[in-house]
Amino acid sequence: MEPTIESLRLPGDLLKTIEEDLDPIIEGVIKILKADSLLSEIVKKWEKTNGIIPGKNCTISIGWESDHFDEYDRQRDEANQVYKIWLQRDDKNIERGEAVNRILARRIRDILVKDYTLGGVAAVSYVRSIEALYADGEDPLHISTITLEVKTYAKR
């Protein structure tokens, strides 16, 4: 059985902070991507972690990578956050696998560009890059990472 946030026995204030600060961005991205008919048909597993979850099905994992803060005013800082979206597919045809991953990664970018506030949870977001990771030899695993930069305002 996988541990849940509740099973970690965190103090109530920390648990509330985790739920309020991280989940809205990740949940917003997942909700937007799941609304796309092609992605909802192809992607079989949605994960909330920065990294791939190996498996035979097409998986999208979304996780936080970093925060950077700039002073905004006396009550808030401008928070620039970086998230990684991992697209993982299994396809024994290497050429087709790479092409499909490229098409899906670009589609993810197009979807996120259209809703740059991520459903209202961010001031603005921007897809910084799309990168492919290649396995050695005949490995059928195809992975793309999409770097998403998100701007919010954090209370001091």
N, C-alpha and C positions, 0 to 999 in steps of 0.2 A: 504494500500500500504506500502510495506516494505521500509525503508530508504536505499538509495544507498550511496556510498562514495561521489558521486557528490552532493547529496542533503544535506550533512552535512555542506556544505559551509565552507570547510577547506581552509586555505591559500594554494596557489599553490605549494609552496615548500614542505609543509607537505603532500599534496595529492600526489606529485611526489614521495616522500620518501616512503609512504605507498605502492604505486604501485610497486616500484622497489625492496623494501626490503622484503616484505612478499609474494607477489603473485608468484614469480618464484618458490619457494619451493613447495607451496601448489599446484600451477598449474602443476608443474612437477610430483608430486605424483599422482594427479588425471589423468593426461594424461597417465602415465605408467599403472595405475590400469585399466583405461577404455580400454586400448589396449588388455587386457586379455578377451578372448571370454566368459568364464564362468562368470566372474564378470560383464561384460557389459550386459549379458543376465539377471542376477539375480538382480543386483543393479538398482533400479528405481529412486533413488534420490541421488545426489551428493551435499554436502554442504561444505562451507568454514568457519567452525566455530569449536571451541573446545567444543564439547558437542553433545548430541544427539538431533535430531529433531524428535519428536514423529510422528508416522504415521503407517499406515498398510503395507506400502511397505518396502522393504529392502533399508536401507539408509547407506551411508558412509559419515561421516563428518570428515574433516581434519582441525586441528587448531593448532596454535602456543601456546606453554606453557611457554617456558623460553629461555633466552640467557645467556651464560656465556662466558667471554672473557679472553684470555691469551695474553700477549705480544708476538708478532711474530717478527716484525722488526720495523724500524722507521716509516714506512708508514702504516702498517697494523697490526691488531690484529687477532688472531685466534678466530673465533666465533663458539662456540659450542651451537647449538640450539636444543631444544626439541620440538617435535610435537606429538600430539596425533591423532591417527586415530580411530574413533569410528565406529564400525560395529553394526548396529541395525536391528534385524529381528523380525517379528511377527510369531509365530508358536504355535498353541494350544497344539501340542504334545510336551511336555516338553523335553522328552528324545531325540527325533529327532531334536528339535530346538537347544539343546545344542550341539549335534553332528555336525549339519550343521554349526553352528557358529564356532566351533573349526576348522573344515575343511577349512572354508573360511578364517579365521584369519591366519591360517598357510599358506594358499595359498598366501595371501597378503604378508606375510613375504618372501616367496620364490620368488615372483615377484620382490620385492624391493631389495633383495639380489643380483639378477642378474643385476640390473641397479643401482649400489650403488652411481653413480654421479647424479642420478635423471634427466637423460637427459642432463647432463652437467651443471646444475645450482648449484651443490655442489661439494666440493672437495672429500667428501666421506660421506656416510650415513650408519647407522647401526640400525637394529631393536633390541632394548634392551630387550623388554618384550612383552608378550601377556597375558592379564588378562581377566577373565570373571567376569561380574557383574550379580548377581542373584537377580531377583525380588522375592518378598514374595508370598508364596502360589501358586495359579493357574494362575498367570499372564503370558500371552503368549509372553511377550517381552523378547528377548534374546539380550544381549549386550556384546560385546568384545571390549577391547581397546588394541591398538598396540602402543607402545612407540617407536618413531623413533627419533634417534639422528643424527643430521646433522652438518657437519663441513664445514664452509665457511671462507673466509677472509674478514674482514670488514675494510674499510678505516678509518683512524683516523681523 
